[in-house]
Amino acid sequence: MQGFSCHLPAMDFVGYTLRNNLFVAPMAGVTDRPFRQLCKKLGAGLAVSEMVTSNSLLYGSAKTQRRANHDGEVAPISVQIAGADPAMMAEAAKYNADRGAQIIDINMGCPAKKVCNVMAGSALLQHEALVSKILTAVVNAVPDTPVTLKIRTGWNIENKNAPSILRIAEESGIRALAIHGRTRCQQYRGEAEFDTIAAVKAAAHIPVIANGDISTPEKAKAVLEKTGADGVMIGRAAQGRPWIFREIEHYLRTGEKLPPPAVSEIQAILLEHLEDLYGFYGTETGVRVARKHISWYTKGLSGSAAFRHQMNRLDRIDEQRAVVDDFFRHLGQRHEHLVYDNSAETGDEELAA
């Protein structure tokens, strides 16, 4: 189909060959090792880890140890670090590179208050001199490891300084830049805008990855065309739908949409994902973390509201397995492929994390 041949399946990215130009956005509490591995299996070219603290006092905590666990993960392994102190950020980069990180990603895009209140994440965008010091310190600390950066378009609507941050990044030796199409003050409100990303890409000498509200294959293609970006990064749209990467990959390559996945396939994918979560977190935490993934997988499916209400009251692995298996078995008797009924979500109960 005309207009699609320009999207090649492979991408050269900071010295690594990726299967495509589709990236999994780093999301705290979501992009753990089981989720990253699953997204790569289902079509993502690169998956960035959850944000890892630069505070060395927390290196030994169970949470930090899990976030730094990359056993069996498909290369390249990209680890995101966060903090506001140049020396601590440099040490965090070395610490993670010594433990298997092949790409160090710096977080200057997170809008969460608990991150911004300590002057990390997207709060740094209003302090360009400090941005320069952090980027330079990290790049110099790991000379043999490529360093990338994730930002927002700016601090607020009146201060969209992403083009200025690009210049600082390039001067500091940053190898690629991912941009979310909102400011820090917007959080996730409103719609992402891509004019700023297009302006950054037009001026850039490094790869630029566009992020924000990319939830369908058509939107991915439209964002690539509007911004000229080298790739797209998908975050929230992959929660409960990790197969979105193969859908986008297929559409960019052929111009045709894949049919909805079979109920039996998603049943198998979810059950395998749950087993990985139980093995990674252990029984108690694994069951709790599994609840939110089950919620995302089943949201919008017929009968899922009552199912999730029941799931919230289960505390054992065998119970979760059995109820998930039963839900999809009955769903498969009614539909061969996934069919969403978003009207069924009214008054729904989210699963507890």
C-alpha positions as CSV (number, residue, x, y, z in Angstrom):
1,M,0.0,0.0,0.0
2,Q,1.4,3.4,-1.0
3,G,2.8,5.5,1.8
4,F,3.9,2.7,4.1
5,S,7.2,1.4,2.6
6,C,9.3,4.1,4.4
7,H,8.8,2.4,7.7
8,L,11.5,-0.2,7.9
9,P,11.2,-3.1,10.4
10,A,14.7,-2.5,11.8
11,M,16.2,0.6,13.5
12,D,19.8,1.5,14.3
13,F,19.6,3.0,17.8
14,V,22.7,4.3,19.7
15,G,24.8,1.4,18.4
16,Y,22.2,-1.3,18.7
17,T,20.0,-2.8,16.0
18,L,16.3,-2.9,17.1
19,R,13.6,-5.0,15.4
20,N,11.7,-1.7,14.8
21,N,11.2,1.9,16.0
22,L,8.6,1.1,18.7
23,F,9.6,1.8,22.3
24,V,8.0,0.9,25.7
25,A,7.9,4.0,27.9
26,P,9.3,3.6,31.4
27,M,6.4,3.5,33.9
28,A,6.9,3.1,37.6
29,G,5.1,0.1,38.9
30,V,4.5,-1.2,35.4
31,T,7.6,-1.8,33.3
32,D,9.1,-4.4,35.5
33,R,11.1,-7.2,34.0
34,P,8.1,-9.5,33.2
35,F,6.3,-6.7,31.4
36,R,9.4,-5.6,29.5
37,Q,10.1,-9.1,28.3
38,L,6.4,-9.6,27.3
39,C,6.4,-6.3,25.3
40,K,9.6,-7.3,23.5
41,K,8.1,-10.7,22.7
42,L,5.0,-9.1,21.3
43,G,6.7,-6.6,19.0
44,A,8.5,-3.8,20.9
45,G,11.9,-2.8,19.7
46,L,13.1,-1.5,23.1
47,A,11.7,-1.4,26.6
48,V,13.1,1.0,29.2
49,S,13.1,-0.1,32.8
50,E,11.2,1.5,35.7
51,M,12.8,4.5,37.1
52,V,15.7,3.6,39.5
53,T,16.7,6.0,42.2
54,S,20.1,7.7,42.2
55,N,20.2,7.6,46.0
56,S,22.9,5.0,46.9
57,L,21.3,4.5,50.3
58,L,18.4,2.7,48.6
59,Y,20.5,0.4,46.4
60,G,20.0,-2.4,48.8
61,S,16.2,-2.1,49.1
62,A,14.1,-4.9,47.7
63,K,12.3,-2.5,45.3
64,T,15.6,-1.2,43.8
65,Q,17.1,-4.7,43.6
66,R,14.0,-5.8,41.6
67,R,14.1,-2.8,39.3
68,A,17.8,-3.6,38.6
69,N,17.1,-7.3,37.8
70,H,17.6,-8.0,34.1
71,D,18.2,-11.8,34.3
72,G,17.3,-13.3,30.9
73,E,16.2,-10.1,29.4
74,V,16.6,-9.5,25.6
75,A,19.3,-7.0,24.8
76,P,19.7,-4.1,24.7
77,I,18.9,-3.4,28.4
78,S,18.0,0.2,29.0
79,V,17.8,1.4,32.6
80,Q,16.3,4.7,33.6
81,I,17.8,6.7,36.5
82,A,16.3,9.7,38.3
83,G,17.7,12.4,40.6
84,A,18.8,16.0,40.8
85,D,22.4,15.7,42.1
86,P,25.0,15.4,39.3
87,A,27.5,13.4,41.4
88,M,24.8,10.9,42.6
89,M,23.4,10.6,39.1
90,A,26.9,9.8,37.8
91,E,27.4,7.2,40.5
92,A,24.0,5.7,39.7
93,A,24.9,5.4,36.0
94,K,28.1,3.6,36.9
95,Y,26.3,1.3,39.4
96,N,23.8,0.2,36.8
97,A,26.2,-0.1,33.9
98,D,28.4,-2.3,36.0
99,R,25.3,-4.5,36.6
100,G,24.3,-5.0,33.0
101,A,22.7,-1.8,31.8
102,Q,23.7,-1.3,28.1
103,I,21.9,2.0,27.8
104,I,21.4,4.6,30.6
105,D,18.3,6.7,30.3
106,I,17.9,9.9,32.3
107,N,14.4,10.8,33.6
108,M,13.5,14.4,33.2
109,G,10.0,13.7,32.1
110,C,8.1,12.3,35.1
111,P,5.5,14.7,36.3
112,A,4.7,13.0,39.6
113,K,4.7,15.3,42.6
114,K,6.8,13.0,44.8
115,V,9.5,13.1,42.1
116,C,9.2,16.8,41.2
117,N,9.1,17.9,44.8
118,V,12.7,16.7,45.2
119,M,13.6,18.6,42.0
120,A,13.9,15.5,39.9
121,G,12.0,14.3,36.8
122,S,10.4,17.1,34.8
123,A,11.0,19.6,37.6
124,L,14.5,19.9,36.3
125,L,13.4,21.4,33.0
126,Q,13.1,24.8,34.6
127,H,16.8,24.7,35.7
128,E,18.8,24.4,32.4
129,A,22.2,24.9,34.1
130,L,21.5,22.0,36.4
131,V,20.3,19.9,33.4
132,S,23.6,20.5,31.7
133,K,25.6,19.5,34.8
134,I,23.6,16.3,35.3
135,L,23.9,15.2,31.7
136,T,27.6,16.0,31.4
137,A,28.3,14.1,34.7
138,V,26.4,11.0,33.6
139,V,27.9,10.9,30.1
140,N,31.4,11.3,31.5
141,A,30.8,8.6,34.2
142,V,29.9,5.9,31.6
143,P,32.0,6.7,28.5
144,D,31.4,3.2,27.0
145,T,27.7,3.2,27.6
146,P,25.3,5.3,25.5
147,V,23.2,7.8,27.5
148,T,19.7,8.8,26.4
149,L,17.2,11.4,27.9
150,K,13.4,11.5,28.4
151,I,11.8,14.9,28.8
152,R,8.5,16.8,28.4
153,T,7.9,19.7,26.0
154,G,8.6,22.1,28.9
155,W,7.7,23.1,32.4
156,N,4.4,24.8,31.5
157,I,2.6,26.2,28.5
158,E,4.5,29.5,28.7
159,N,7.8,27.7,28.9
160,K,8.1,25.0,26.3
161,N,11.9,24.8,26.3
162,A,12.4,21.4,24.8
163,P,14.4,22.9,21.9
164,S,16.8,24.4,24.4
165,I,17.1,21.1,26.3
166,L,17.9,19.4,23.0
167,R,20.8,21.8,22.4
168,I,22.1,21.1,26.0
169,A,21.7,17.4,25.5
170,E,23.6,17.3,22.2
171,E,26.4,19.4,23.7
172,S,26.6,17.0,26.7
173,G,26.9,13.9,24.5
174,I,23.3,12.5,24.9
175,R,22.7,10.0,22.1
176,A,18.9,10.1,21.8
177,L,16.0,12.1,23.1
178,A,12.4,11.0,23.9
179,I,9.8,13.7,24.3
180,H,6.3,13.4,25.8
181,G,3.9,15.9,24.1
182,R,2.8,17.6,27.3
183,T,4.4,20.0,29.8
184,R,5.1,19.1,33.4
185,C,2.2,21.2,34.6
186,Q,-0.3,19.4,32.3
187,Q,0.5,16.1,34.0
188,Y,-1.7,13.8,31.7
189,R,-4.5,16.3,31.3
190,G,-5.8,17.4,27.9
191,E,-4.2,16.1,24.7
192,A,-0.6,15.7,23.8
193,E,0.7,18.1,21.2
194,F,3.3,17.3,18.6
195,D,4.3,20.6,17.1
196,T,7.0,21.1,19.7
197,I,8.3,17.6,19.1
198,A,8.4,18.3,15.3
199,A,10.4,21.5,16.0
200,V,12.9,19.6,18.1
201,K,13.2,16.9,15.5
202,A,13.8,19.5,12.8
203,A,16.8,20.9,14.8
204,A,18.1,17.6,16.1
205,H,21.3,15.7,15.2
206,I,20.3,12.8,17.4
207,P,17.3,10.4,17.2
208,V,14.1,11.8,18.6
209,I,11.3,9.6,19.9
210,A,7.8,10.9,20.1
211,N,5.6,10.0,23.1
212,G,2.1,10.8,24.3
213,D,-1.5,9.5,23.6
214,I,-0.3,7.0,21.0
215,S,-2.9,4.3,21.5
216,T,-3.7,2.9,18.0
217,P,-1.7,2.0,14.9
218,E,-3.3,4.9,13.0
219,K,-2.2,7.3,15.7
220,A,1.4,6.0,15.6
221,K,1.6,6.5,11.9
222,A,0.1,10.0,12.1
223,V,2.5,11.0,14.9
224,L,5.5,9.8,12.9
225,E,4.4,11.7,9.8
226,K,3.6,14.9,11.7
227,T,6.8,15.0,13.8
228,G,9.3,13.3,11.5
229,A,10.4,11.5,14.7
230,D,12.6,8.5,14.4
231,G,10.3,6.3,16.5
232,V,7.3,6.3,18.9
233,M,7.1,5.5,22.5
234,I,4.0,3.8,24.0
235,G,3.2,3.9,27.6
236,R,-0.3,3.7,29.1
237,A,-1.9,2.2,25.9
238,A,0.3,-0.9,26.4
239,Q,-1.1,-1.6,29.9
240,G,-3.2,-4.7,29.5
241,R,-2.6,-4.6,25.8
242,P,1.1,-5.5,25.2
243,W,0.2,-6.8,21.7
244,I,-0.3,-3.2,20.6
245,F,3.3,-3.2,19.5
246,R,2.8,-6.0,16.9
247,E,-0.4,-4.3,15.8
248,I,1.5,-1.0,15.2
249,E,4.5,-2.8,13.6
250,H,2.2,-4.6,11.2
251,Y,0.3,-1.5,10.2
252,L,3.4,0.6,9.6
253,R,4.9,-2.1,7.4
254,T,1.8,-3.0,5.4
255,G,-0.9,-0.3,5.9
256,E,-3.3,-3.0,7.1
257,K,-4.7,-3.6,10.5
258,L,-4.4,-7.0,12.2
259,P,-7.7,-8.6,13.3
260,P,-8.4,-8.5,17.1
261,P,-6.5,-11.2,18.9
262,A,-8.2,-14.5,19.7
263,V,-9.6,-14.9,23.2
264,S,-7.6,-18.1,23.6
265,E,-4.3,-16.3,22.8
266,I,-4.9,-13.5,25.3
267,Q,-5.9,-16.1,27.9
268,A,-2.6,-17.8,27.4
269,I,-0.6,-14.5,27.3
270,L,-2.2,-13.3,30.6
271,L,-1.7,-16.6,32.4
272,E,1.9,-16.7,31.3
273,H,2.4,-13.1,32.4
274,L,0.9,-14.0,35.8
275,E,3.3,-16.9,36.3
276,D,6.2,-14.5,35.5
277,L,4.9,-12.0,38.1
278,Y,4.5,-14.7,40.8
279,G,8.1,-15.9,40.1
280,F,9.5,-12.4,40.0
281,Y,7.8,-10.9,43.1
282,G,7.0,-13.9,45.2
283,T,3.5,-15.0,46.3
284,E,2.2,-12.1,48.4
285,T,3.5,-9.2,46.3
286,G,3.0,-11.2,43.1
287,V,-0.7,-11.6,43.8
288,R,-1.1,-7.9,44.5
289,V,0.8,-6.8,41.4
290,A,-1.1,-9.3,39.3
291,R,-4.4,-7.7,40.2
292,K,-3.7,-4.4,38.4
293,H,-2.5,-6.2,35.3
294,I,-5.6,-8.4,35.3
295,S,-7.7,-5.2,35.6
296,W,-6.0,-3.7,32.5
297,Y,-6.2,-6.9,30.5
298,T,-10.0,-7.3,31.1
299,K,-11.2,-3.7,31.1
300,G,-13.9,-3.2,28.5
301,L,-14.6,-7.0,28.1
302,S,-18.1,-8.2,28.6
303,G,-18.8,-9.2,32.1
304,S,-15.4,-8.0,33.4
305,A,-16.7,-5.6,36.0
306,A,-18.2,-8.4,38.1
307,F,-15.1,-10.5,37.5
308,R,-12.7,-7.8,38.8
309,H,-15.0,-7.2,41.8
310,Q,-14.5,-10.9,42.6
311,M,-10.7,-10.8,41.8
312,N,-10.2,-8.1,44.4
313,R,-11.1,-10.5,47.1
314,L,-8.7,-13.3,46.1
315,D,-5.4,-13.6,47.9
316,R,-4.0,-16.9,46.6
317,I,-2.2,-17.7,43.4
318,D,-4.3,-20.8,42.7
319,E,-7.5,-18.8,43.1
320,Q,-6.3,-16.1,40.7
321,R,-5.3,-18.6,38.1
322,A,-8.6,-20.5,38.3
323,V,-10.8,-17.4,38.1
324,V,-8.8,-15.9,35.2
325,D,-8.9,-19.2,33.3
326,D,-12.7,-19.5,34.0
327,F,-13.4,-15.9,32.8
328,F,-11.6,-16.3,29.5
329,R,-13.0,-19.8,28.9
330,H,-16.5,-18.5,29.2
331,L,-15.6,-15.4,27.1
332,G,-14.2,-17.7,24.4
333,Q,-17.4,-19.6,24.2
334,R,-19.2,-16.4,23.2
335,H,-16.5,-14.8,21.0
336,E,-13.6,-16.1,19.1
337,H,-11.8,-12.8,19.2
338,L,-11.7,-10.0,21.8
339,V,-14.8,-7.8,21.7
340,Y,-14.8,-4.7,23.8
341,D,-17.9,-3.1,25.4
342,N,-16.8,0.1,27.0
343,S,-20.3,0.9,28.1
344,A,-20.0,-2.0,30.6
345,E,-17.3,0.0,32.5
346,T,-19.8,2.4,34.1
347,G,-19.5,2.1,37.8
348,D,-16.7,-0.4,37.5
349,E,-14.3,-1.1,40.3
350,E,-10.6,-0.9,39.7
351,L,-8.4,-3.7,41.2
352,A,-6.4,-2.7,44.2
353,A,-2.6,-2.7,43.6
